[in-house]
Amino acid sequence: MLAVAGTLPHPSEDARWSYELKFDGVRILAEVTPSRVRLVGRNGIDATVAYPELAGLAAALGGRRAVLDGEVAVLGADGRSDFQALAPRMHVRAEARARELARRVPVTYVVFDVLALDGYSAIGRPFAERRRQLEGLLAAGPHWQVSPAFTGGGADLLEAGRRMGLEGIVAKRLDSPYRPGQRSPDWLKIKIMQTQEVVIGGYSPGEGRRGSTFGSLLMGLPVPGGLGYVGAVGTGFDEAMLDDLSAQLRRLATTDSPFVGPVDPRHARGARWVRPELVGEVAYGQWTVDGRLRHPVWRGLRPDKLPGEVVREPVVHGYSPE
């Protein structure tokens, strides 16, 4: 089940909603049995190898079987999630490398829903009931926790998130069932920081210390026939990101531009084109009138997202009385 970007519910409806902080990680379903834990990403790819520290969920459930929904994140001492720290872990499929990264950069599985328990589906039950079931099922452990949730008080939580510098909050109707595979207004994501998923269509060659990697990534959103150009991002990368992305871009090299319509001549001149298969996320200041992202900053690849899923997110902040 996916959330719709929106604003806070009207104050008269506040008590009918549950509110959670939005953790900046990767969405994962956990299929837990007494003997094993299987992790699956939004794209249906098995991610079990990537997060070996979550194997302990089987013992934590005390022999019960469950399907859990949540976000895998790297949490700092202040409880804030760090997407850039998580990025190197998201596409690891070698067991030895995954174990090494688990020691260096451990993750926390922030669980916010239970979809099945002991062989019985829970998706038709109201969220409030599923939430009570989850809280009685799973205690906090070394690498997992139940997402804190609050009935009512959405405006207060949004303000707290703003003070903490978080991306936003999520509101869920207490009486809503779980709708697998659907983006439903029963779940609302209310942004504080403006972020946008983008598809990489090319890059500009790097100069100076970036001479062996790239200068900026050329970003697009899917439109009929290809990608619509939305700008270039050249900041927010650390050395590991530059090296990893450069290797992936070289493997996707093509002679034809995937963009339909104009590309800023400053970036098109000398550009290297790639097949539009990589999805990333940027933070940004605003959209310009000609459909470009202003002051974008790279946040990381989103291997859990497919290019065809990327859409332009509406720009929304907080409560609107309309």
MOHUDA-V509381 format. One record per residue. N is the residue number from 1. RES is the residue in one small letter. PHI is phi in whole degrees, 0 to 359 (NA if undefined). D_CENTER is the distance of its C-alpha to the mean C-alpha in whole Angstrom. Layout:
N_RES_PHI_D_CENTER, N_RES_PHI_D_CENTER
//
This chain:
1_m_NA_14, 2_l_242_11, 3_a_268_12, 4_v_258_14, 5_a_293_14, 6_g_195_17, 7_t_243_19, 8_l_301_20, 9_p_303_23, 10_h_303_26, 11_p_308_28, 12_s_292_30, 13_e_258_28, 14_d_307_26, 15_a_289_27, 16_r_268_26, 17_w_236_22, 18_s_254_20, 19_y_236_18, 20_e_224_15, 21_l_292_13, 22_k_269_10, 23_f_275_8, 24_d_265_6, 25_g_213_5, 26_v_234_5, 27_r_287_6, 28_i_220_10, 29_l_265_13, 30_a_246_16, 31_e_262_20, 32_v_251_22, 33_t_236_26, 34_p_300_29, 35_s_250_29, 36_r_199_25, 37_v_233_21, 38_r_246_19, 39_l_249_16, 40_v_229_14, 41_g_275_11, 42_r_301_10, 43_n_277_12, 44_g_84_15, 45_i_278_15, 46_d_291_17, 47_a_247_15, 48_t_301_17, 49_v_298_19, 50_a_293_16, 51_y_231_16, 52_p_296_20, 53_e_292_20, 54_l_270_19, 55_a_299_22, 56_g_292_23, 57_l_301_22, 58_a_300_25, 59_a_289_27, 60_a_297_25, 61_l_274_26, 62_g_61_30, 63_g_90_30, 64_r_276_28, 65_r_256_26, 66_a_204_23, 67_v_244_20, 68_l_250_17, 69_d_238_13, 70_g_185_11, 71_e_237_8, 72_v_272_9, 73_a_217_9, 74_v_259_12, 75_l_256_14, 76_g_276_17, 77_a_297_21, 78_d_273_20, 79_g_86_17, 80_r_279_14, 81_s_271_11, 82_d_237_11, 83_f_294_8, 84_q_296_11, 85_a_292_13, 86_l_285_11, 87_a_310_10, 88_p_295_14, 89_r_268_13, 90_m_288_11, 91_h_241_14, 92_v_284_17, 93_r_232_19, 94_a_262_22, 95_e_300_23, 96_a_296_25, 97_r_295_22, 98_a_296_20, 99_r_295_23, 100_e_297_23, 101_l_293_20, 102_a_297_19, 103_r_287_22, 104_r_278_21, 105_v_227_18, 106_p_292_17, 107_v_254_14, 108_t_236_14, 109_y_269_13, 110_v_267_13, 111_v_270_14, 112_f_234_14, 113_d_201_16, 114_v_236_19, 115_l_258_20, 116_a_204_23, 117_l_215_26, 118_d_53_29, 119_g_87_29, 120_y_249_28, 121_s_290_26, 122_a_246_24, 123_i_293_22, 124_g_277_25, 125_r_277_26, 126_p_298_25, 127_f_304_22, 128_a_302_24, 129_e_289_26, 130_r_298_23, 131_r_296_22, 132_r_298_25, 133_q_296_25, 134_l_296_22, 135_e_295_24, 136_g_277_27, 137_l_269_25, 138_l_234_23, 139_a_268_24, 140_a_299_22, 141_g_229_23, 142_p_296_22, 143_h_224_19, 144_w_206_17, 145_q_200_18, 146_v_275_18, 147_s_299_15, 148_p_301_18, 149_a_225_19, 150_f_226_22, 151_t_277_24, 152_g_73_25, 153_g_76_25, 154_g_300_21, 155_a_297_23, 156_d_294_24, 157_l_292_20, 158_l_298_19, 159_e_294_21, 160_a_298_21, 161_g_298_17, 162_r_296_19, 163_r_295_21, 164_m_279_19, 165_g_74_17, 166_l_274_13, 167_e_289_11, 168_g_164_12, 169_i_228_13, 170_v_236_13, 171_a_248_16, 172_k_228_18, 173_r_295_21, 174_l_296_23, 175_d_263_25, 176_s_274_22, 177_p_285_22, 178_y_270_19, 179_r_249_19, 180_p_301_17, 181_g_75_16, 182_q_249_16, 183_r_263_15, 184_s_241_17, 185_p_290_18, 186_d_290_19, 187_w_240_15, 188_l_240_15, 189_k_258_12, 190_i_247_14, 191_k_276_13, 192_i_254_15, 193_m_270_13, 194_q_277_13, 195_t_231_10, 196_q_212_11, 197_e_281_9, 198_v_222_12, 199_v_252_15, 200_i_275_17, 201_g_248_20, 202_g_174_22, 203_y_204_23, 204_s_261_26, 205_p_300_28, 206_g_276_28, 207_e_228_31, 208_g_61_32, 209_r_292_30, 210_r_262_28, 211_g_300_30, 212_s_265_29, 213_t_237_25, 214_f_207_25, 215_g_270_25, 216_s_207_22, 217_l_261_20, 218_l_266_21, 219_m_251_18, 220_g_212_18, 221_l_239_17, 222_p_299_19, 223_v_223_22, 224_p_306_25, 225_g_95_26, 226_g_158_24, 227_l_244_21, 228_g_263_22, 229_y_292_22, 230_v_234_20, 231_g_129_21, 232_a_232_21, 233_v_236_19, 234_g_233_21, 235_t_236_20, 236_g_100_17, 237_f_261_18, 238_d_260_19, 239_e_298_22, 240_a_297_20, 241_m_297_17, 242_l_301_20, 243_d_293_22, 244_d_296_19, 245_l_296_18, 246_s_301_22, 247_a_297_23, 248_q_291_20, 249_l_295_21, 250_r_297_25, 251_r_290_24, 252_l_259_23, 253_a_301_26, 254_t_213_28, 255_t_272_31, 256_d_253_30, 257_s_289_27, 258_p_277_25, 259_f_274_25, 260_v_253_27, 261_g_89_29, 262_p_286_29, 263_v_244_27, 264_d_313_28, 265_p_304_32, 266_r_297_31, 267_h_262_28, 268_a_287_29, 269_r_295_32, 270_g_79_32, 271_a_293_28, 272_r_252_27, 273_w_268_26, 274_v_224_23, 275_r_295_22, 276_p_281_19, 277_e_245_17, 278_l_262_14, 279_v_251_11, 280_g_229_10, 281_e_228_9, 282_v_234_11, 283_a_265_13, 284_y_206_16, 285_g_277_19, 286_q_193_20, 287_w_270_21, 288_t_276_24, 289_v_295_27, 290_d_263_27, 291_g_79_23, 292_r_246_22, 293_l_279_19, 294_r_266_21, 295_h_54_21, 296_p_288_17, 297_v_229_16, 298_w_293_14, 299_r_248_10, 300_g_147_10, 301_l_290_10, 302_r_239_7, 303_p_293_9, 304_d_275_8, 305_k_243_8, 306_l_264_12, 307_p_306_14, 308_g_292_16, 309_e_274_13, 310_v_284_12, 311_v_225_14, 312_r_285_15, 313_e_281_13, 314_p_294_16, 315_v_271_17, 316_v_223_18, 317_h_221_19, 318_g_62_20, 319_y_267_23, 320_s_242_25, 321_p_282_28, 322_e_286_28
//
